[in-house]
């Protein structure tokens, strides 16, 4: 009997293609992002798919002020699985870039 893969399991290349297509549907919003007046923190994971890392690198070049931080060992669900790490990144960024 053939083994049937669960419907939620997508092959890695198909997953990358789906992610890239989703980003393409969003379109090039770089011109709008240039107008963002506040500092932007871009967060990725060290286990995130390569195309997400590529997009973060591109976005980093657009707004007047931005930083990239990577959550060690985090992938697509990093903000959920590593919420404490995300909070630490946000608090450090706020302490550095927000004046009260």
C-alpha positions in Angstrom: 0.0 0.0 0.0 1.3 3.4 -0.9 2.0 5.9 1.8 -0.2 9.0 1.6 1.3 12.3 2.7 -0.9 14.5 4.8 -2.5 17.3 2.8 -0.7 19.9 5.0 2.8 18.6 4.0 4.2 20.5 1.1 7.5 19.6 -0.6 10.3 22.2 0.1 10.5 23.5 -3.5 6.7 23.9 -3.7 6.7 25.7 -0.4 9.4 28.1 -1.6 7.5 28.7 -4.8 4.3 29.3 -2.9 6.0 31.8 -0.6 7.6 33.6 -3.5 4.3 33.8 -5.3 2.6 35.2 -2.2 5.3 37.9 -1.9 4.9 38.7 -5.6 1.2 39.2 -5.2 2.0 41.9 -2.5 3.9 43.7 -5.2 6.7 46.2 -4.9 5.8 48.5 -2.1 9.3 49.9 -1.7 8.3 53.4 -2.7 5.7 53.5 0.1 8.1 52.0 2.6 10.6 54.9 1.8 8.1 57.2 3.4 8.0 55.4 6.8 9.2 58.0 9.3 9.9 55.7 12.2 12.7 53.2 12.7 11.8 49.7 11.4 13.0 46.5 13.0 13.0 43.6 10.6 13.0 40.2 12.3 13.8 36.9 10.7 14.9 33.5 12.0 18.1 31.6 11.4 15.9 28.7 10.1 13.6 30.8 7.9 13.5 29.9 4.2 16.1 31.7 2.1 13.6 33.7 0.1 12.3 35.3 3.3 15.9 36.3 4.3 16.4 37.7 0.8 13.2 39.8 1.1 14.3 41.1 4.6 17.7 42.1 3.1 15.9 44.0 0.3 13.5 45.7 2.7 16.4 46.7 5.0 17.7 49.0 2.2 14.4 50.9 1.7 13.3 52.8 4.8 15.5 55.6 6.1 16.2 53.8 9.4 16.0 50.0 9.9 17.8 47.1 11.5 17.8 43.4 11.0 17.8 40.9 13.9 17.7 37.2 13.5 16.2 34.9 16.1 18.6 32.0 16.7 16.9 28.6 15.8 13.7 30.3 14.7 11.9 29.5 11.5 8.5 30.5 10.2 6.8 30.1 13.6 9.5 31.9 15.5 7.3 34.7 16.9 5.0 32.0 18.4 7.6 29.5 19.6 10.2 32.1 20.7 7.9 34.8 21.9 10.3 35.7 24.7 13.1 36.2 22.3 10.9 38.4 20.1 9.9 40.5 23.1 13.6 40.9 24.1 14.4 42.1 20.5 11.5 44.6 20.6 12.4 46.0 24.0 16.1 46.4 23.0 15.1 48.2 19.8 12.6 50.4 21.6 15.2 51.3 24.2 17.7 52.3 21.4 15.4 54.1 19.0 12.5 55.6 20.9 12.9 58.7 22.9 10.4 59.3 25.7 
